[in-house]
Amino acid sequence: MADYFTHFSCLLDVGTPQNAARALELYNALSQDGASEEPPSDGFLLSIQPEHGGSQLWLHDDVTGDPERLLQFVKICAAEFNLSGRWGFQYANTCSKPRLDGFGGGAHVLDLATCETVAWTYTDGWLASVLDGGDGDA
């Protein structure tokens, strides 16, 4: 039996060390909500990165992560801390065994001021579409 994983690692600057401490509280509340879901969310891990002035959050998976939960958290932080500019992350879908459909990934960019998606891409199905004669546009 194969195991499937989603991997990501990114930073989010929340402006101040005080905001980073508050973000940790928001993260804990969101994690509790995710644990009560059926099935529970894979979530992600968060740590504060002092080498970046204490305002950078490192968001990453442990074994596998939930990109949707990550986006939800970033939107909460954007609203809570009045963040602006663009933020984004990439992720990889992998598999523990060689499977034809076991690998892929994507990326997502948000406008932090509006919490709207600027652009995104997801490679699931892209290769098969191009090989079948498609142009590769999503």
N, C-alpha and C positions, 0 to 999 in steps of 0.2 A: 504494500500500500504506500502510495506517495503522500508526502506532506507538502502543503503549499504555504508560501510565506510572502509577506509584503514588507519590504525594507525601505526605510528613509532616515535621513539625518539632516537637520536644518537648524538655523538660528532664527530667533525672533527678537528684535530689539524693542523693549517696552519702555525705554526712555530713562528710567531711574532705577536704582537698587530697591527703592520703596515699592515701585510698581512691580518689580520682579518678585518681591516677597508677597505682594497681594496676588500676583498671577499664580503663585504656588497654591494659595488658598482656593482660587478659582479652579485650578487643575484638580485639586483633591475633591472638590465638590462634583466636578464633571466625572471624575473617575468613579466616585461612589454611584452616580447615576448610571454609568455604563456597566458597572458590575451587577446592577439589579435588572438589567435587560435580559431578555430570553431570546437567543443565546447572548451571553455577556459579550460586550465589545472587547476586541483585542487591545484597544486603546493605544497608548504610547507612553514613553518615559519622558520626564522633564527634569532638567537640572539647571541651576543658575551658574553662568560661566564668569567667575571673577576675573579671569585674564582679559575679559572684554569690558571691564569697568563695572561688573555686577548688574548690568541692565540687559544682558543678552540671555535669553532662554535657549537651552539646547533641547530640541525636540527630536526624539528618535525612537525607533522600535527596540524591543528587547529581543524577542525571537521572531515575532511578526507584529505588525502594527495596523492601525485602522486609519487610512487617509481621511475618511469622512469625519472621524472624531477629531483628528488634528485640525481640519478646516473649521470645525465647529468651535474649537478652543481658540484658534487665532481670531475668529470673528468676535468672540466674547472679549478677548483682550483688546482688539481694535476699538470696540465700543467703550469699554471700561476706561481705557487710557487715551482716548481720542487720537489714535495713531493715524498716520497718513502715509502716502506713498504706496509703492507696489511691494508686495512680498510674494514669494513663491517657493515651491519645493518640488523635488523630483522623487519618484519612488520606483522601485523595481519589484516585479512579481517573479518569484523563483519557485523552484520545485526541488524536492529532495531526491528525485529520480528523473532520469531522462524521459520526458513526456513531450509530445509534439505541441501540445497547447499549454505547457507549464511555465512559459517564460514570457515576459513582457514588461510593461511599465507605463509610466506617464509623467506628466508634470501639470501643475496648476498655479496660476498667478491670480492674486486678489488685489483689488484696490482697497487698501485698508480704511480709507476715509468713508467709503460707501459700503464696504463688505461685499461688493459685487465682483463676480468673476471677470477678469480681463481676457484671459485665454486659458485653454487647457488642451491637453492631448492625451490620448490613451491608445496604446498600440494593439490591444486585443482585436483581432480580426483584420488589422491593417495588412499584414503580409499576405494572408489568404486572398484578400480583396485585390491586391496588386497582381498577384500571381494569376488570378482569374481574369485579368484584363482591365481592372479598374485603374483609376489614376492616382489612388492613394490619398485623396482628400477625405477627411472624416465626414 
